[in-house]
Amino acid sequence: MTALREGRRGRVEVELDGAPWRSLPVEAVVRAGLAVGRPLDRETARTLARELRRSRALARATRALAARDRSRRALDERLARAGTPEAARAEALAALEGAGLLDDARVAHARARALADRGYGDAAIRAELEREGVGAEQAAAALAALAPERERAEQLLAGGGRSARELRRLAARGFDPETIADLVPFADSA
């Protein structure tokens, strides 16, 4: 390597034998130990390739989390679909967890609250959390933090009455059949 020059947006412009070669992320250059005068031998090239995979995985994961919070499993699956090698995915996910940017419990609580606010019952919320890759333990904790399902059902029925149509709507929204049955004696005759 004949030169390493600071580039734009956290990049380093690398020259080999006096000619421009690549623009690389600073982190990959540092972790690979690139330096002026160091030859780009097979060992260095392998290390650089590994660090570039790791850097791309972390950048891709960070962009995905910037769009919305995701569970570890959902983010891992997204990286796998993008062709990110398993080792690079594992390192990126561990780094994001260590930084507090990837937290399944936080995802579960936020998603459960949002779904409950939109009028969904426990079964629908549990199914959605499972689909999003949240573990059973985190899903159970998130559901436990919500108001009881019966209270949420009664609040939904307060505005629209207790007609058969409203009860069917609760069933379609994932409310427990027993909760709905408890509300039937109070149902309007419409």
C-alpha positions in Angstrom: 0.0 0.0 0.0 1.4 3.3 -1.0 -1.2 5.7 0.5 -4.2 5.8 2.8 -6.2 9.0 2.5 -9.2 10.2 4.4 -12.3 10.0 2.2 -15.8 11.2 2.6 -18.3 9.8 5.2 -16.0 7.6 7.2 -14.2 6.1 4.2 -10.5 5.7 3.5 -9.1 5.9 -0.1 -6.5 3.2 -0.5 -3.7 3.3 -3.1 -1.8 0.3 -4.3 1.5 0.9 -6.1 0.7 4.6 -6.5 -2.7 3.9 -8.2 -6.2 4.3 -6.6 -7.5 0.9 -5.5 -10.5 1.1 -3.3 -12.6 3.3 -1.0 -13.1 1.3 2.3 -14.8 1.9 5.6 -12.5 3.3 8.3 -13.5 0.5 10.7 -12.5 -2.2 8.2 -9.2 -0.5 7.4 -8.3 -0.2 11.1 -9.5 -3.7 12.1 -7.6 -5.3 9.1 -4.4 -3.4 10.1 -3.9 -1.7 6.8 -0.9 0.7 6.8 1.3 2.5 4.3 4.2 0.2 3.3 2.4 -3.0 4.3 2.0 -5.4 1.4 -1.5 -6.7 0.5 -0.6 -10.3 0.9 -3.1 -13.2 1.0 -3.4 -13.1 4.8 -4.1 -9.3 4.8 -6.6 -9.7 1.9 -8.5 -12.4 3.9 -8.6 -10.3 7.0 -9.7 -7.3 5.0 -12.5 -9.4 3.3 -13.7 -10.6 6.7 -13.8 -7.1 8.1 -15.6 -5.8 5.0 -18.3 -8.5 5.5 -18.6 -7.6 9.1 -18.8 -3.9 8.3 -21.5 -4.4 5.7 -23.5 -6.6 8.0 -23.4 -4.0 10.8 -24.3 -1.2 8.4 -27.2 -3.1 6.9 -28.5 -4.1 10.3 -28.2 -0.5 11.6 -30.2 0.8 8.5 -32.9 -1.8 9.2 -33.2 -0.7 12.8 -33.3 2.9 11.8 -36.5 2.2 9.9 -38.2 0.5 12.8 -37.4 -1.6 15.9 -37.0 -5.3 15.1 -36.5 -8.5 17.1 -33.2 -10.3 16.9 -34.6 -13.2 14.9 -36.3 -10.8 12.4 -33.1 -8.9 11.9 -31.1 -12.0 11.6 -33.5 -13.4 8.9 -33.3 -10.0 7.1 -29.5 -10.2 7.0 -29.6 -13.8 5.9 -31.9 -13.0 3.0 -29.5 -10.2 2.0 -26.7 -12.9 1.7 -24.8 -11.9 4.8 -22.6 -14.8 6.1 -23.6 -16.3 9.5 -20.4 -15.2 11.3 -20.8 -11.6 10.2 -24.5 -11.6 11.2 -23.7 -13.0 14.6 -21.0 -10.3 15.2 -23.3 -7.5 14.0 -26.2 -8.7 16.1 -24.0 -9.0 19.2 -22.6 -5.5 18.7 -26.1 -4.0 18.4 -27.3 -5.9 21.5 -24.3 -4.7 23.4 -25.0 -1.1 22.4 -28.7 -1.5 23.5 -30.0 -1.0 19.9 -31.4 -4.5 19.6 -33.7 -5.6 22.5 -36.4 -8.2 22.1 -38.1 -7.2 25.3 -38.4 -3.6 24.2 -39.8 -4.7 20.8 -42.3 -7.0 22.4 -43.6 -4.4 24.8 -43.9 -1.6 22.2 -45.6 -3.8 19.6 -48.0 -5.4 22.2 -49.0 -1.9 23.4 -49.5 -0.6 19.8 -51.7 -3.6 18.9 -53.7 -3.4 22.1 -54.3 0.3 21.4 -55.6 -0.6 18.0 -58.1 -3.0 19.5 -56.5 -6.4 19.3 -56.9 -9.2 21.8 -54.2 -11.3 23.5 -54.3 -14.2 20.9 -53.8 -11.8 18.0 -51.1 -9.9 19.8 -49.3 -13.2 20.7 -49.5 -14.4 17.1 -48.1 -11.1 15.8 -45.2 -11.1 18.3 -44.4 -14.7 17.3 -44.5 -13.8 13.6 -42.1 -10.9 14.3 -39.6 -13.3 16.0 -40.2 -12.4 19.6 -39.6 -15.3 22.0 -42.5 -16.8 24.1 -41.0 -15.4 27.3 -40.8 -11.8 26.1 -44.3 -12.1 24.5 -45.8 -13.3 27.8 -44.1 -10.5 29.7 -45.4 -7.9 27.2 -49.0 -9.3 27.4 -48.8 -9.3 31.2 -47.9 -5.6 31.1 -51.1 -4.7 29.3 -54.5 -4.1 30.9 -56.5 -7.3 31.3 -58.1 -8.5 28.1 -61.6 -8.2 29.5 -61.1 -4.5 30.4 -59.8 -3.8 26.9 -62.8 -5.6 25.4 -65.3 -3.6 27.6 -63.6 -0.4 26.5 -64.0 -1.3 22.9 -67.7 -2.2 23.4 -68.4 1.0 25.4 -68.5 3.1 22.2 -70.3 0.7 19.8 -72.7 -1.1 22.1 -72.7 -4.8 22.9 -74.4 -6.0 19.7 -73.7 -9.4 18.1 -71.8 -7.5 15.4 -69.5 -5.9 17.9 -68.9 -9.3 19.6 -68.0 -10.8 16.3 -65.6 -8.0 15.7 -63.9 -8.8 19.0 -63.6 -12.5 18.0 -62.0 -11.5 14.7 -59.5 -9.3 16.6 -58.2 -12.2 18.6 -60.1 -11.8 21.9 -60.5 -15.0 23.9 -63.8 -16.8 23.4 -64.3 -17.0 27.2 -63.9 -13.2 27.4 -66.5 -12.7 24.7 -68.8 -15.3 26.3 -68.6 -13.3 29.6 -69.8 -10.2 27.8 -72.7 -12.0 26.0 -75.2 -11.8 29.0 -74.8 -8.0 28.7 -75.2 -7.9 24.9 -77.9 -5.8 23.3 -80.5 -7.7 21.3 -79.5 -6.1 18.0 
